[in-house]
Amino acid sequence: MKVSHSEIISSKYQKIAVEVAKRIANGEYEVGEKLKSRTILATQFNVSAETARKGLNILADMKILTLKHGSGAIVLSQEKAIEFLENYEITHSISVVKEHIRDRISKQEQGLAQLSELINEFLLQSQLVSRHSPLTPYELILTKDTEHLGKSISDLNIWHNTGATVIAIEHDGELILSPSPYTIIEKGDHLFFVGDNLAHSRMEKFFQLSQGLLSNN
């Protein structure tokens, strides 16, 4: 992937360094030539004199030019300017690729988060739709000791008290379909029942369970 200089420049003083190095590399500034003052460079690049100084310091550190007090900046090497530009672009091209990768990952994460929200919304809507049907069974897990345990469906008169019809009971891992009125309900049983929209809350209240113990299956 080709990356332009405008993409890889990350600060104003780096821009000064790159632009001056480019002019040295293409021969616009010759070796031994004294560059314009920092003030003039700052005006040309629309930056402060301090920013221009920082940019020239980068080139001085790379031995591309030398800074002498009272003499300004003098060009030392065209070859080092070319090398600087090559290394600079390679290094910053890698940084740009890295940022592109991070951006793609971030967008994927956002997409997955949105997908997760849609799935949750779909499940919620499906649950709401299913609960409108009196033929959709609910499940209640009897995890709590109550006065109703150890009694039969008939003795508890479940339908009369809750409006729910028990259609199956899972007891010790065994599923009992269409349990008889004499089936005893015990702690740990899973009750499967059908009824209107309020049946599950009535069953929950009847067996003295918190709302979190009831789930739509």
Secondary structure as UniProt FT lines:
FT   HELIX           5..8
FT   HELIX           12..25
FT   TURN            26..27
FT   TURN            31..32
FT   HELIX           38..44
FT   TURN            45..46
FT   HELIX           49..61
FT   TURN            62..63
FT   STRAND          65..68
FT   TURN            69..71
FT   STRAND          72..75
FT   HELIX           78..131
FT   TURN            134..135
FT   STRAND          138..141
FT   TURN            147..150
FT   STRAND          151..152
FT   HELIX           153..156
FT   HELIX           158..162
FT   STRAND          165..171
FT   TURN            172..173
FT   STRAND          174..177
FT   TURN            181..182
FT   STRAND          184..185
FT   TURN            187..188
FT   STRAND          190..194
FT   TURN            197..198
FT   HELIX           199..206
FT   TURN            207..208
FT   HELIX           211..213
FT   STRAND          214..216
//
